[in-house]
Amino acid sequence: MQSPGATEGEIEMLLSEGRLLRTHVLRPTWHFVAPEDIGWMLSLTAERGSSRARG
Protein backbone atom coordinates (compact mmCIF):
# COMPACT_ATOMS: atom_id res chain seq x y z
CA MET A 1 0.00 0.00 0.00
CA GLN A 2 2.91 2.34 0.59
CA SER A 3 4.81 1.43 -2.57
CA PRO A 4 2.93 3.24 -5.31
CA GLY A 5 3.57 1.83 -8.74
CA ALA A 6 4.91 -1.53 -7.50
CA THR A 7 3.22 -4.51 -9.06
CA GLU A 8 2.49 -7.83 -7.38
CA GLY A 9 4.93 -9.48 -9.78
CA GLU A 10 7.73 -7.09 -8.80
CA ILE A 11 7.12 -7.73 -5.11
CA GLU A 12 7.12 -11.51 -5.67
CA MET A 13 10.39 -11.25 -7.61
CA LEU A 14 12.05 -9.21 -4.84
CA LEU A 15 10.90 -11.73 -2.23
CA SER A 16 12.15 -14.73 -4.22
CA GLU A 17 15.52 -13.04 -4.78
CA GLY A 18 15.86 -12.24 -1.05
CA ARG A 19 15.94 -8.51 -1.74
CA LEU A 20 12.80 -8.00 0.34
CA LEU A 21 11.74 -9.74 3.56
CA ARG A 22 8.23 -10.34 4.85
CA THR A 23 8.12 -10.11 8.63
CA HIS A 24 6.07 -9.27 11.72
CA VAL A 25 8.86 -7.03 13.05
CA LEU A 26 6.76 -4.07 14.20
CA ARG A 27 3.37 -5.51 15.18
CA PRO A 28 1.18 -8.53 14.41
CA THR A 29 0.69 -7.50 10.78
CA TRP A 30 2.95 -8.32 7.87
CA HIS A 31 5.55 -5.78 6.75
CA PHE A 32 7.97 -5.84 3.83
CA VAL A 33 11.47 -4.84 4.89
CA ALA A 34 14.80 -4.47 3.10
CA PRO A 35 17.27 -7.11 4.39
CA GLU A 36 19.79 -4.42 5.32
CA ASP A 37 17.22 -2.85 7.68
CA ILE A 38 16.06 -5.97 9.55
CA GLY A 39 18.86 -5.87 12.15
CA TRP A 40 18.19 -2.42 13.54
CA MET A 41 14.43 -2.96 13.36
CA LEU A 42 14.67 -6.15 15.39
CA SER A 43 16.91 -4.46 17.94
CA LEU A 44 14.29 -1.72 18.41
CA THR A 45 11.45 -4.18 18.91
CA ALA A 46 13.25 -7.00 20.77
CA GLU A 47 12.42 -5.78 24.29
CA ARG A 48 8.71 -5.57 23.56
CA GLY A 49 8.69 -9.00 21.94
CA SER A 50 10.58 -10.55 24.86
CA SER A 51 8.20 -9.08 27.43
CA ARG A 52 5.20 -10.45 25.51
CA ALA A 53 6.77 -13.91 25.38
CA ARG A 54 7.30 -13.90 29.17
CA GLY A 55 3.63 -13.04 29.71
N, C-alpha and C positions, 0 to 999 in steps of 0.2 A: 504494500500500500504506500510505502514511502520511497519507492524507487520508480518514479514516473518514467514511462517509456520502456521499462524492462519487460520482456516477454517471459512467459512460463518456460519456454524452451531455453532461453538464455540462463534463467535461474537453475534449471535442471542441469545444464551443461556445467555451470560453475560449481554446483554441488558435486557432480560426478568427478570433476577434476580436482576437488579438494580446495578450490579457491574461495569457497564459501561454506560456512558451517551452520547447521541448524541446531539450536540449543535452547534450553530453558534458563539461560544464565541470569536473567533479570527478574523473572516472575514466572508463574505457572502457564505462560503462553509461549508459543514458539517465536524465536527471533533468528534472523539470519545475520551472521557475524563474520567478518573477515578473520582468517586464521591468525593473523598477526595481532589482532586485538583481543583474542580470547583470554590470554594470560592476565592482563590487567583487569579485565572485566570480572574474571573469576576471583581475583584477589579482593576486589571491592565488595563482592557479594558473598564471600566465603563465611564470614562471621554469621550472617543472617541464616544461611543454609545450615550451618552447624548447630545453631540454637534451635532451629526447627526440628532437626533430626533428634536432638536430645529430649524434645518434648517440653 
